[in-house]
């Protein structure tokens, strides 16, 4: 099916971002405690589920899902909780951007799937950051540990952001 | 486009026809300046010519349009689907801005937390407007938003808690409305709509109970 080629490319990019998010949450969670550690664990699970969903969708399209890298270069040093929170927000921004590629596909179901996954990532990013962005996925703030914000003191949301796995259905 | 070619063909035929009429009348006018007999003869010539011109005017457009009908010229072009989508999204953002303004007028103490969210709605609106090349107001087809989008027309609750709940519901509905238009938009517009919808969903999150907006 020739129409599947753009879909495979966009889904592979989203899968690569999910692999990186799983890694990033693993790093972030190690520097967090209490409610924020729990939120990081939830984020980690959400991205693992999304990764599996995307891999299944790509396989169903006749392609081979991209593998995770053995390690990822962090966008900034992560030695404490503040940087860990910003790392979590950063990986969500990256995931949001990757799903915008899925939104651009012509297939209506994939487009909505991408939009919902983008929304979930934006919700988690806003939870970590404590503030919202005007254009999640389209315009990401510069990476790096930022000035103190309410996000550093509040746990990330788990409500209102159903994991993409829930809507996928490949 | 074949349609354009046909329209040009029609317009060209008419122009020639009218031009022919005008030229003949000028000629008749100069003849009338002479004797009375010439005047009478001129009238005969003019009528004969008018028939010919009428025949030309009537037949040429039909040939040029392939008998499509004369009414084709008068039909205004219908807006493209993505133009309609952008206009609807612009109306939605305008309404959201009105709601925030109405809330801020009723509950000024919310200015701190709501300010950044209102500013992001203004950014949404600006980005959407940049997508739309508006025709001149006179030629633009009538397009009225479903709800009048002026602060005076919006009734906002008077307490902070109720106001936040009101805006939260409005944000959720706005995000849903954008997602509903996603599949009829071209790819890059769909990306913008999805991003704005995600932004509005995050607004709703921060407006929710137990969270501080802004």
Boltz contact constraints between the chains, C-beta under 6 A:
constraints:
  - contact:
      token1: [A, 100]
      token2: [B, 191]
      max_distance: 6.0
  - contact:
      token1: [A, 103]
      token2: [B, 190]
      max_distance: 6.0
  - contact:
      token1: [A, 103]
      token2: [B, 191]
      max_distance: 6.0
  - contact:
      token1: [A, 103]
      token2: [B, 194]
      max_distance: 6.0
  - contact:
      token1: [A, 104]
      token2: [B, 187]
      max_distance: 6.0
  - contact:
      token1: [A, 104]
      token2: [B, 191]
      max_distance: 6.0
  - contact:
      token1: [A, 108]
      token2: [B, 183]
      max_distance: 6.0
  - contact:
      token1: [A, 111]
      token2: [B, 182]
      max_distance: 6.0
  - contact:
      token1: [A, 111]
      token2: [B, 183]
      max_distance: 6.0
  - contact:
      token1: [A, 115]
      token2: [B, 179]
      max_distance: 6.0
  - contact:
      token1: [A, 115]
      token2: [B, 182]
      max_distance: 6.0
  - contact:
      token1: [A, 115]
      token2: [B, 194]
      max_distance: 6.0
  - contact:
      token1: [A, 118]
      token2: [B, 194]
      max_distance: 6.0
  - contact:
      token1: [A, 118]
      token2: [B, 198]
      max_distance: 6.0
  - contact:
      token1: [A, 119]
      token2: [B, 198]
      max_distance: 6.0
  - contact:
      token1: [A, 119]
      token2: [B, 201]
      max_distance: 6.0
  - contact:
      token1: [A, 122]
      token2: [B, 198]
      max_distance: 6.0
  - contact:
      token1: [A, 122]
      token2: [B, 202]
      max_distance: 6.0
  - contact:
      token1: [A, 123]
      token2: [B, 202]
      max_distance: 6.0
  - contact:
      token1: [A, 123]
      token2: [B, 205]
      max_distance: 6.0
  - contact:
      token1: [A, 126]
      token2: [B, 202]
      max_distance: 6.0
  - contact:
      token1: [A, 126]
      token2: [B, 205]
      max_distance: 6.0
  - contact:
      token1: [A, 132]
      token2: [B, 202]
      max_distance: 6.0
  - contact:
      token1: [A, 132]
      token2: [B, 203]
      max_distance: 6.0
  - contact:
      token1: [A, 134]
      token2: [B, 120]
      max_distance: 6.0
  - contact:
      token1: [A, 134]
      token2: [B, 123]
      max_distance: 6.0
  - contact:
      token1: [A, 134]
      token2: [B, 199]
      max_distance: 6.0
  - contact:
      token1: [A, 135]
      token2: [B, 195]
      max_distance: 6.0
  - contact:
      token1: [A, 136]
      token2: [B, 195]
      max_distance: 6.0
  - contact:
      token1: [A, 136]
      token2: [B, 198]
      max_distance: 6.0
  - contact:
      token1: [A, 136]
      token2: [B, 199]
      max_distance: 6.0
  - contact:
      token1: [A, 137]
      token2: [B, 195]
      max_distance: 6.0
  - contact:
      token1: [A, 138]
      token2: [B, 195]
      max_distance: 6.0
  - contact:
      token1: [A, 160]
      token2: [B, 205]
      max_distance: 6.0
